[in-house]
Amino acid sequence: MKKRILPIVLVLVMLLSLLPAQVFAASYTFDPNATIFTQNYTTETPRPNNLGDYFTVTTTPLSTANKTAAWNTGNNGTSVAVFNKDGRKLYEDTHAILTFTFKKNCNFWFKHLFSISNRSPYSYAELRLNGTAIAKGTSSNKLASPYNVDVKAGDVFKIDFYSEDDFGTPCQMTLKNIRCTDPVSSDVTVTFDANGGEGTMAAQTLTEGKGTLTANAFTKEGFRFAGWALSAAGEKVYDDGAAVELTADTTLYALWEAEQASLSVHFDGNGYQEAIPDAAIDEDGHVALPALNSAKFPSGKRYYDWYIVLADGTLGDRVTASYDFSAYRESGVTLKAQWYSRSYVICYNANGADVTGSMEDQRAPFDETIHLSACTLMREGYTFAGWSTSASGKVEYADGAELLREWNDGDWDWGDEGSEDGEHFDLYACWTKNMSDEEKAAREKLDAAKKLLEKTYQPKYGTDKNLLDMAQARLTAGKIEGVTVAMKAAVSTKDMFTDAHAGIDADGTLHYKWNDNGTTSSTTLYCRPTLTLACGAYNDEAEDVTVALGLDEGKALEALRTQGNRIVIPQELNDSTTLASVPHYMVKEGVDENDVDYNSSNDLHLWAEVTWQSSNPSVIGIGSNTTKLYAPYTVKVSRPKTDTSVTLTAALTYSGRDDLKVYFYLHRQGQGHTEGHRLSGGSGALAGRRHAGPLRRTLCPRDRCED
């Protein structure tokens, strides 16, 4: 996971300026000329720093953060500090462990400084000797400082400092004034335990704890003596007849290994810092795989898996505790450890309630190609087809396929957390139903039909009236025969902001977008029906279907005609009648035209825009009015010298769509002196009326209109 690094670098610079430290990851050779000081910096009797004669020390970080450790032999005395890299604040739980492995018997003495909290974020320090906790420091149970413990050669003393995520200060623990004091000489008694073997051995007395162990006299049928341990199930600490230095009475337990002739499995540690005993194959064909000590892992490695070594030296199967080794009882087999530092865990999901069997998780390294475990799952009536990364997905990986996942650092600024050590990678089993030849042929047709039908449909008003007809046309074009299509159920959809709706009936009839209670915009509504497919006795469903339904143009034209019929022009223009304006946008029904606010859309049908043409602009001229946003057009009437007939054409357009227009012609075919419609000598009249015949409208190309 990618983190910000600038403030961390500044903290690191400050720490290094205060601590002239040498960073180490495995062991450290102490300065034999360093002077020991007390914690308050006052000098006590100087003496050589010979701590390196007593122990070696390692750091073992157990989190993904990279810890460092430093020794300081300056004015603060001989000390060691463990802290996260560059002193930065952590964003995860953290264990920082110091491991002291002692070369000789001594009293180990030190002062310490830990940041311990009993509330979030929590922290504590725990002291362990040979794996057993001997003290734990918490906020309510402080560790004594200075602290001392008697240790023997071979003892392992660990200090584990734990800090919870988001700890307010750098994860840090400090040991000061470390001292190792030789024990007071005394006689030590060594008692020998056969630990399942036969025979007797007398206790041995070592003067001042020093001497050579009595040779082993125990036996165990089918096993050979492998050395001495400090507990019945412990690891070997002394070979037979080893020279020892002990500070207290000690019981040693015999360790036994099966005779090589009965062992079939050999372990190649591949860099592991200790020999691994061979193992036998039990009656069930299983092998007890060894649990390796993390302190002895190869440098920088954190995880491992066991793989079978084939005859040509290459690696075969990855094995787990459930692996069947029966085939190797006679020939034997070598298992080789494969090591890695950053890894992920592959989780195999059965993906079906009726699936039998199980599969163990598989740990795999980032940035390396591995093979998926062979599928051992079973499902009656189905065949395993491969693996998908989703429960409903298609096959992405075949059985035993190669897999390479690269580490992703992420991008903190963009919220991309990237890869995480130990993250899970889920795979889901894909199952193919076992079918007869007849069903297989039908399924192939149904699959091909789904592929054709699971798309977006864009029906055209006036042409496409039924979705099922459109679907069947796709099948015909794709030369798929024998498959019928039906609607699973009627569907409808509604505009988010208005009452406009669209839908598809159960028989496939399309209902284009319309709002019965107000304005209908020209935007598209989307319906997502499910189509049922049938091929003989077999069925399937096409679910990923989208139908884009636009404006109901027939209803839009009818709405325009309704508005056009509301336009009123005087029958005649004379001294007593006037025509000062004609509408630009139609006023809503029920609104008093004398109270209309032409700067607002509240009183107007903005979807019904009117444009005008005059057959004789010199007599009746129509001009724009910019005094208000939606103001009517202005009309200028010029009195003619003779009777004149003028035609006014009103074109109503729906929501700016030039392909949706209705035309109204308002005229009088005036010839000579028509009664009541004359204008002469300054007192004539100009007449006008609606077209007496059918109203003219158009639903055609923009440059052509038809009756």
Backbone hydrogen bonds, N-H to C=O, Kabsch-Sander energy under -0.5 kcal/mol:
donor,donor_aa,acceptor,acceptor_aa,energy
2,K,409,D,-1.0
9,V,5,I,-2.4
10,L,6,L,-1.7
11,V,7,P,-2.0
12,L,8,I,-2.5
13,V,9,V,-2.2
14,M,10,L,-1.9
15,L,11,V,-2.6
16,L,12,L,-2.7
17,S,13,V,-1.7
18,L,14,M,-1.2
18,L,15,L,-0.5
19,L,15,L,-2.6
21,A,19,L,-2.9
22,Q,71,W,-0.6
23,V,21,A,-0.6
24,F,69,A,-1.2
30,F,28,Y,-0.6
34,A,31,D,-1.3
38,T,42,T,-1.5
41,Y,38,T,-1.6
44,E,36,I,-0.6
49,N,32,P,-0.7
50,N,48,P,-1.1
53,D,50,N,-1.9
54,Y,51,L,-2.2
55,F,51,L,-1.6
56,T,101,T,-2.1
58,T,99,T,-2.1
59,T,25,A,-0.6
60,T,97,I,-2.2
62,L,95,H,-1.8
67,K,65,A,-0.9
68,T,83,F,-2.3
69,A,24,F,-0.7
70,A,81,A,-2.0
71,W,22,Q,-0.7
72,N,79,S,-2.0
77,G,74,G,-2.0
79,S,72,N,-1.8
79,S,77,G,-0.6
80,V,175,L,-2.0
81,A,70,A,-2.0
82,V,173,M,-2.4
83,F,68,T,-2.0
84,N,171,C,-1.0
85,K,66,N,-1.1
87,G,84,N,-2.5
88,R,85,K,-1.7
94,T,163,S,-2.6
96,A,161,F,-2.6
98,L,159,I,-2.4
99,T,58,T,-2.8
99,T,97,I,-0.5
100,F,98,L,-0.5
100,F,157,F,-3.2
101,T,56,T,-2.7
101,T,99,T,-0.6
102,F,100,F,-0.6
102,F,155,D,-2.3
103,K,54,Y,-3.8
104,K,54,Y,-1.0
106,C,151,V,-2.1
107,N,181,T,-2.6
108,F,106,C,-0.6
108,F,149,V,-2.9
109,W,107,N,-0.6
109,W,179,R,-2.9
110,F,147,Y,-2.3
111,K,176,K,-2.8
113,L,174,T,-2.4
115,S,172,Q,-0.7
116,I,114,F,-0.8
117,S,123,S,-0.7
123,S,117,S,-1.8
124,Y,162,Y,-1.6
125,A,137,G,-1.8
126,E,160,D,-2.5
127,L,135,A,-3.3
128,R,158,K,-2.7
129,L,132,T,-2.8
130,N,128,R,-0.5
130,N,156,V,-3.4
132,T,129,L,-1.8
134,I,127,L,-2.7
135,A,127,L,-1.4
137,G,125,A,-3.9
138,T,136,K,-0.6
138,T,141,N,-1.9
147,Y,110,F,-3.0
149,V,108,F,-1.9
151,V,106,C,-2.9
153,A,245,E,-0.8
154,G,102,F,-2.9
155,D,152,K,-2.4
157,F,100,F,-2.8
157,F,155,D,-0.5
158,K,128,R,-3.2
158,K,156,V,-0.5
159,I,98,L,-2.3
160,D,126,E,-3.0
160,D,158,K,-0.5
161,F,96,A,-2.6
161,F,159,I,-0.6
162,Y,124,Y,-2.7
162,Y,160,D,-0.6
163,S,94,T,-2.6
164,E,122,Y,-2.8
166,D,90,L,-0.7
167,F,164,E,-0.8
171,C,88,R,-0.5
172,Q,170,P,-0.6
173,M,82,V,-1.7
174,T,113,L,-2.2
175,L,80,V,-3.1
176,K,111,K,-3.2
178,I,78,T,-1.7
179,R,109,W,-3.1
181,T,107,N,-2.1
188,V,206,L,-2.5
190,V,204,Q,-3.7
191,T,189,T,-0.5
191,T,250,T,-2.6
193,D,252,L,-2.9
197,G,194,A,-0.9
198,E,219,T,-3.7
204,Q,190,V,-2.9
206,L,188,V,-3.4
206,L,204,Q,-0.5
207,T,205,T,-0.5
209,G,206,L,-1.8
210,K,207,T,-2.0
211,G,244,V,-1.8
213,L,242,A,-2.6
219,T,198,E,-2.1
223,F,220,K,-2.2
224,R,257,E,-3.2
226,A,255,L,-3.1
227,G,255,L,-0.6
228,W,238,Y,-3.1
229,A,253,Y,-2.2
230,L,235,E,-0.5
234,G,231,S,-1.2
237,V,228,W,-3.3
238,Y,228,W,-1.7
242,A,239,D,-1.6
244,V,211,G,-3.1
246,L,209,G,-3.0
250,T,189,T,-2.1
252,L,191,T,-3.1
252,L,250,T,-0.5
253,Y,229,A,-2.9
254,A,193,D,-2.4
255,L,227,G,-2.5
257,E,224,R,-2.3
259,E,222,G,-2.7
262,S,259,E,-2.0
263,L,260,Q,-1.4
264,S,279,A,-1.0
265,V,279,A,-2.5
266,H,264,S,-0.5
266,H,333,V,-2.6
268,D,266,H,-0.5
268,D,335,L,-3.4
269,G,267,F,-0.7
273,Q,296,K,-2.6
274,E,272,Y,-0.8
279,A,265,V,-2.5
282,D,280,A,-0.6
282,D,286,H,-2.8
285,G,282,D,-2.0
289,L,287,V,-1.1
292,L,290,P,-0.7
296,K,293,N,-2.1
297,F,294,S,-1.3
301,K,298,P,-2.2
302,R,340,Y,-2.2
303,Y,340,Y,-2.3
305,D,338,Q,-1.4
306,W,319,V,-0.6
307,Y,336,K,-2.0
308,I,317,D,-2.4
309,V,334,T,-2.5
310,L,308,I,-0.6
310,L,314,T,-3.2
313,G,310,L,-1.9
316,G,308,I,-3.6
319,V,306,W,-2.5
323,Y,320,T,-1.7
325,F,285,G,-3.9
325,F,323,Y,-0.7
328,Y,325,F,-2.6
329,R,326,S,-1.6
332,G,328,Y,-2.2
333,V,264,S,-2.6
335,L,266,H,-3.1
336,K,307,Y,-3.0
337,A,268,D,-2.5
338,Q,305,D,-2.7
339,W,337,A,-0.5
340,Y,303,Y,-1.8
344,Y,364,A,-2.7
345,V,423,E,-3.0
346,I,344,Y,-0.5
346,I,362,Q,-3.7
347,C,345,V,-0.6
347,C,425,F,-2.1
348,Y,346,I,-0.6
349,N,347,C,-0.6
349,N,427,L,-3.0
355,V,352,G,-1.4
356,T,378,M,-3.1
362,Q,346,I,-2.4
364,A,344,Y,-3.0
366,F,342,R,-2.0
367,D,405,R,-2.9
368,E,365,P,-0.9
370,I,403,L,-2.5
372,L,401,A,-2.7
378,M,356,T,-2.3
380,E,354,D,-0.5
382,Y,379,R,-2.0
383,T,432,T,-2.9
385,A,430,C,-3.2
386,G,430,C,-0.9
387,W,397,Y,-3.2
388,S,428,Y,-2.3
393,G,390,S,-1.1
396,E,387,W,-3.4
397,Y,387,W,-2.1
400,G,373,S,-0.6
401,A,398,A,-2.0
403,L,370,I,-2.7
405,R,368,E,-0.5
406,E,404,L,-0.5
409,D,407,W,-0.5
411,D,416,D,-1.9
414,W,411,D,-0.8
415,G,412,W,-1.2
416,D,411,D,-2.3
417,E,415,G,-0.9
419,S,408,N,-3.4
422,G,343,S,-3.6
423,E,420,E,-2.1
425,F,345,V,-2.9
427,L,347,C,-2.7
428,Y,388,S,-3.5
429,A,349,N,-2.3
430,C,386,G,-2.8
432,T,383,T,-2.9
433,K,431,W,-0.5
434,N,381,G,-2.8
440,K,436,S,-2.8
441,A,437,D,-2.3
442,A,438,E,-2.1
443,R,439,E,-3.1
444,E,440,K,-2.1
445,K,441,A,-1.7
446,L,442,A,-2.7
447,D,443,R,-2.9
448,A,444,E,-2.1
449,A,445,K,-2.5
450,K,446,L,-2.6
451,K,447,D,-2.0
452,L,448,A,-1.5
453,L,449,A,-2.5
454,E,450,K,-2.6
455,K,453,L,-2.5
457,Y,546,T,-3.5
463,T,460,K,-2.0
464,D,460,K,-2.9
465,K,463,T,-0.6
467,L,508,G,-3.0
470,M,466,N,-1.6
471,A,467,L,-2.7
472,Q,468,L,-2.7
473,A,469,D,-1.9
474,R,470,M,-1.5
475,L,471,A,-1.9
476,T,472,Q,-2.4
477,A,473,A,-2.5
478,G,474,R,-1.9
479,K,476,T,-1.5
480,I,475,L,-2.6
481,E,479,K,-0.7
484,T,482,G,-0.5
484,T,534,A,-2.3
486,A,532,T,-1.9
487,M,506,A,-0.6
488,K,530,T,-2.6
491,V,504,I,-2.1
493,T,502,A,-2.8
495,D,500,A,-3.1
501,H,514,W,-2.1
502,A,493,T,-2.2
503,G,511,H,-1.9
504,I,491,V,-3.1
505,D,509,T,-2.4
508,G,505,D,-1.9
510,L,465,K,-2.7
511,H,503,G,-2.8
512,Y,510,L,-0.6
513,K,550,G,-2.8
514,W,501,H,-2.0
516,D,514,W,-0.5
518,G,515,N,-0.9
521,S,519,T,-0.5
525,L,549,L,-2.4
527,C,547,V,-2.6
531,L,542,A,-2.3
532,T,486,A,-2.8
533,L,540,D,-3.0
534,A,484,T,-1.9
535,C,538,Y,-3.0
538,Y,535,C,-1.8
540,D,533,L,-1.9
542,A,531,L,-3.1
543,E,541,E,-0.7
545,V,529,P,-0.5
545,V,543,E,-1.7
546,T,455,K,-1.9
547,V,527,C,-3.0
548,A,457,Y,-3.2
548,A,546,T,-0.5
549,L,525,L,-3.1
549,L,547,V,-0.8
550,G,548,A,-0.6
552,D,513,K,-2.5
553,E,551,L,-1.3
556,A,552,D,-1.9
557,L,553,E,-2.4
558,E,554,G,-2.0
559,A,555,K,-2.2
560,L,556,A,-1.9
561,R,557,L,-2.5
562,T,558,E,-2.2
563,Q,559,A,-2.0
564,G,560,L,-2.8
565,N,561,R,-2.1
566,R,563,Q,-1.4
567,I,564,G,-1.6
573,L,686,L,-5.1
574,N,572,E,-0.6
577,T,574,N,-0.7
582,V,633,Y,-1.6
586,M,605,H,-0.7
586,M,608,A,-1.3
588,K,603,D,-2.8
591,V,588,K,-1.7
595,D,592,D,-2.2
596,V,593,E,-0.6
598,Y,596,V,-0.9
600,S,597,D,-1.6
604,L,601,S,-0.9
605,H,586,M,-3.3
606,L,604,L,-1.1
608,A,605,H,-1.5
609,E,607,W,-0.8
609,E,653,T,-1.8
610,V,584,H,-3.4
611,T,651,A,-2.1
613,Q,649,T,-1.6
615,S,647,T,-2.4
619,V,616,N,-1.9
620,I,616,N,-2.4
621,G,619,V,-0.5
621,G,636,K,-3.1
623,G,634,T,-2.7
630,Y,598,Y,-3.2
631,A,628,K,-1.0
633,Y,582,V,-2.0
634,T,623,G,-2.5
635,V,580,A,-2.6
636,K,621,G,-3.0
637,V,635,V,-0.5
638,S,619,V,-3.0
638,S,636,K,-0.5
639,R,637,V,-0.5
646,V,644,T,-0.5
646,V,687,A,-0.5
648,L,646,V,-0.5
648,L,666,L,-3.2
649,T,613,Q,-2.8
650,A,648,L,-0.5
650,A,664,F,-3.1
651,A,611,T,-2.8
651,A,649,T,-0.5
652,L,650,A,-0.6
652,L,662,V,-3.1
653,T,609,E,-2.6
653,T,651,A,-0.5
654,Y,657,R,-0.6
654,Y,660,L,-2.2
655,S,607,W,-2.7
655,S,653,T,-0.7
657,R,654,Y,-2.5
658,D,656,G,-0.8
660,L,657,R,-1.9
661,K,659,D,-0.5
661,K,698,T,-1.1
662,V,652,L,-2.1
663,Y,696,R,-1.2
664,F,650,A,-2.9
666,L,648,L,-3.4
666,L,664,F,-0.5
667,H,665,Y,-0.6
667,H,689,R,-1.7
670,G,668,R,-2.2
674,T,672,G,-0.9
677,H,674,T,-2.4
679,L,684,G,-1.0
681,G,641,K,-0.7
683,S,680,S,-2.7
686,L,573,L,-3.0
688,G,571,Q,-4.5
691,H,665,Y,-1.5
696,R,663,Y,-0.6
698,T,661,K,-2.1
704,R,701,P,-2.1
